């Protein structure tokens, strides 16, 4: 039986053993210089197919972005020579046709790789399945063979069977066998079920069930002969697992891989999150840990129907190897300078978390990773997709093409909006829905499939009703009722009304829900666990009897947490903790700084509401939010008059801890006023109608203590990595 490493939910945090941030940067640069002196050759073949016009298949929009993401990552973080990276896309000399893909693999990888070399093969495009011709025992699990769909896919009738010219997974196995190194990583951002649209996502699959054509079967036999193995031996070897190295798939065989819309561009949800994570990782994580951690963000962007997985050569131990079989060869970063013209710069923002992109449109500031003191600073002036235009400010030390950049400050614009996509299930009500949403403060109504939307307004259809029932959700909205979904059509609990409600009535009913969701979006823009310089950690424990078990942990990876920690938990699904209703939980906030910190702990419930968990004494002063230097604070503590117990409805919830060197004075005063108006002296505080203003005040407090370039627009609110840290833990209520 194949050994698959489904995402174990391993949380990882890497510290810097007490070094200062500047020393970390210097050590990283020296380490990279040593590694560069004696490294194996590194070959990469990056395939991205958007244009399926020739094959008369629905196009994709994010696959070329995927290979651009991989290319920049491999060059700047893993030390690949650009000349050793072959791109095969709609726009390159070698086209992603069947012949082009075979030529690229055989000439660039098989013909060149030598023992000890490192090889990366990435494919982004449509996947499908064909009837497996190499299943002599009729194993039902092996009835279908997953495929890559080339841009010129041909469909024919051969001997009474419908055949296609796809490249089978069997051919991938033979390619990997033929590549003359064990250090192979294959990344597949495609899937083999579903297809078409789902909410605001395009699924990277087309219907399967056809047969491989004669050309593909002949090609298979050629490789069998060339490798000198029998057909029976091939079947036996393939059933054991992958031929070599590591194969990372963006989704399991029956799940969906999303082509997703982001702010100003499209990309594979998995590829973007994977490459972004690898830009920011401190040190070299094992591939098993990387894929496990990446799964949580992939599911947030895509849906619970996309859980990445990986498979390694049986008995190889490759799950414990670093990603791409390489230690990272440069310090962690959020961006890289790609061009310089005087003091004007072009910057690639591949390391920015997708939830935070809005905070890097204008005025964000980066520091150059350099040994010079003070390092050069780069201020962003505009952004289009992942390319930004900026300028050098203050010191220009180290400002040159290829220079890595680390976040110093992020900025959010005033009057940020919530984007609501309108689903086709609204039918003739689309125009009325557009007007009703647009009439609400700070809401935008948008068609699906054109740009990023945060939520979708639609009616419950028969098909979705059946899905929700099969998921085990206790309360299933009635067919025809109006409510909200996320971008992948996972419903937002508590948002659905009664059958017969008009869209105007529904939008009026959902006013408070929209405000809560906007507040959640605003507060998530603070999340900077990978870039903050403060030493903070957040833990979530499940309390069952006398036992306390960690469900998950989050750390600031550049904050000096004191070593490498890997937390592995057992009660997990798809990398996200699953906590049953009725279980009591406790949060643990650790201040690893030599300075006091002011902390706010928030919960975004499964219904999207914001609840303040800490501070929780509403008659005290600003010190109610204080976590002293070196202190570990348990919330709630044993003597507190309240408990935190997981309650329905089922769904996805999130805990956020925001720590600041500055007193959160304004936001605390507002929270105290809300508590006083409700007669609450202690305990958790739901924000309800006041959620947006409360988060705006929090941003205002974070904006108080800063030293930024004089050219910074004072209308933007800014949070500096040296002044604040914001971490989150996502979990599923089951």
Secondary structure, DSSP 4 states (H G I P E B T S, - for coil): ---EEE----EEEE--TT--HHHHHHHHHHHHHHHHHS---EEEEEEE----TTTT----SSHHHHHHHHHHHHHHTT---GGGEEEEETTSSS-SSHHHHHHHIIIIIITT--TT-EEEEEEES-EEEEE-S--TT--GGGSEEEEE--TT--EEEETTEEEE-PEEHHHHHHHHHHSS-SEEEEEEE--SS--EEETTEEESB----EEE-HHHHHHHHHHHHHHT--HHHHHHHHHH--SSSEEEESS-TTS--EEEEETTEEEEHHHHHHHHHHHH-SS--BHHHHHHHHHHHHHHHS-TT---EEEE-TTS-GGGSBGGGS---S---SEEEEEEETTEEEEE-TTS-GGGGGGGSSS-EEEE-SSSSSPPEEEEEEEETTEEEEEEES--TT-STT-EEEEEEEEE-TT--EEEEE-GGGGGGHHHHHHHHHTSTTEEEEETTSS--SEEEEEPPHHHHHHHHHHT-SS-PPTT-EEEE-TTS-B-TT----TT--HHHHHHHTHHHHHHHHHHHHHHTT--TTT--S-EEEEEEEEETTEEEEEEEEE-TTS--SSEEEE--SSEETTEEEE-TT-EEEEEEEE-SSS-EEEEEEEE-TTS-EEEEES-BTTS-GGGGEE-TT-EEEES-TTSS--EE--SSPEEEEEEEEEESS--HHHHHHHHHHHHHTT--BS-EE-GGGHHHHHHHHHHHHTSS----TTS-TTSEEEETTTEEEEEEEEEE-
